[in-house]
Amino acid sequence: MTVDLNGVRLRNRLLTSSSLLGYGAGKGRLILYGLSPIAQWVPLERFGAVVTRTLTTEPREGNFSLREDWKLWEFPAMLRAYGRALRRVDGGWINAFGWSNIGIERYFDEYYERTAKLNRIISLGGFSADEFGSLVEIVNRRAKVGEIAAVEFNVSCHNVNFPFETILEEVLAKAVPLSRHPVILKLSPDYDYLEHARLAERHGVAALTAINSVKALRLDPETGEPLLKNRYGSLSGRAIKPIGLRIVSELREAGIGLPIIASAGIHDFDDCREFFWAGADAVSLGSAVWLKRMPLYALGPIEGLRIRRLIGRVERYQLPARVATPEADLVGAVDR
């Protein structure tokens, strides 16, 4: 099947969220950097689309590292670095990677052809309208029309300490008309997401991602020091699912008509249905799946089988018709 969300063509309604699967391929079968080990047991081409790590015009260390060649004996150092950029907390994960990425040109040089079998959404990040314009022009030059599903504008990351709301309208006005590919805007729950969604509609954005992770803080209970290198981080996982559901519902209640790709703590089919009932058109698996704890990943094949079955259930599911009242929605929503 094929799903068309206002020009964003998906293989089905189940996607993967940005960052957790790196650039769609790993450097080695067991390397931990960039690609969740669970992905070894899931054919990524079966997803509606795979969203890349957010890419910038130049390589960016962020608060982690650009290294992709960790040796086995270096894993303790790598895990210490991870510990300052990613921590498990309170029903989810808090991270401060800060757009650590290899840069868009290197992505196209090293990963683009290797991931040709995937339906890709390329996530873009920048600090000005000119940067987003440059990123769009690079994608236009290096990805033919139809080779990718869309580009996603990440104008809402909290880990880079920048007030994105001050540039959003200029970014949309300049970069959206330049793009030969559909544009998805990623909304932050910490900004005025209703106004940003309205701006997206006015400037020709094809769809919305709701939501980006939530700005958060955890302190070491022994010392009072921040757990993360960046002090503040971004909270993802099961902890933010109720927030994501509320925002999707509020977008629909406010009359936003753009397709919505929901991303907030989704783990199983019941989660998917909740978001569909709230008004989402597609859903995305993030840290609640790809960072799931499993001793030595010995249960990885079983988790991979569960995810494959989840893809199949979402493929067979028919979205409920949008109706006037929540009660009617619940009555009409049936797992077919």
KAVEN-V306382 format. One record per backbone hydrogen bond with DSSP energy under -1.0 kcal/mol. NH is the residue of the N-H (numbers start at 1). CO is the residue of the C=O. If there is no record, write none. Layout:
[[NH;CO] [NH;CO]]
This chain:
[[3;10] [5;8] [8;5] [10;3] [11;48] [15;283] [16;49] [17;285] [22;19] [24;21] [36;20] [39;36] [40;37] [41;38] [42;39] [46;43] [47;44] [48;14] [50;119] [52;121] [53;22] [55;123] [60;101] [63;97] [64;61] [74;71] [75;72] [78;74] [79;75] [80;76] [81;77] [82;78] [83;79] [85;82] [86;82] [87;94] [89;92] [92;89] [93;236] [94;87] [95;234] [96;85] [101;60] [104;56] [107;103] [108;104] [109;105] [110;106] [111;107] [112;107] [115;111] [116;113] [118;115] [121;50] [122;150] [124;152] [125;55] [132;128] [133;129] [134;130] [135;131] [136;132] [137;133] [138;134] [139;135] [140;136] [141;137] [142;138] [143;139] [147;144] [149;120] [151;182] [152;122] [153;184] [154;124] [155;153] [164;162] [166;163] [167;164] [168;164] [171;167] [172;168] [173;169] [174;170] [175;171] [176;172] [179;175] [184;151] [185;207] [186;153] [187;209] [193;191] [196;192] [197;193] [198;194] [199;195] [200;196] [201;197] [202;198] [203;199] [205;200] [206;183] [207;183] [208;259] [209;185] [210;261] [212;187] [214;235] [216;233] [220;225] [224;220] [227;218] [229;84] [231;228] [232;230] [233;216] [234;95] [235;214] [236;93] [239;91] [240;237] [241;238] [244;240] [245;241] [246;242] [247;243] [248;244] [249;245] [250;246] [251;247] [252;248] [253;249] [254;250] [255;252] [256;251] [261;208] [262;282] [263;210] [272;268] [273;269] [274;270] [275;271] [276;272] [277;273] [278;274] [280;275] [281;260] [282;260] [283;13] [284;262] [285;15] [289;286] [290;286] [291;287] [292;289] [297;294] [298;295] [300;297] [303;299] [304;300] [305;301] [306;302] [307;303] [308;304] [309;305] [310;306] [311;307] [312;308] [313;309] [314;310] [315;311] [316;312] [317;313] [329;325] [330;326] [331;327] [332;328] [333;329] [336;334]]
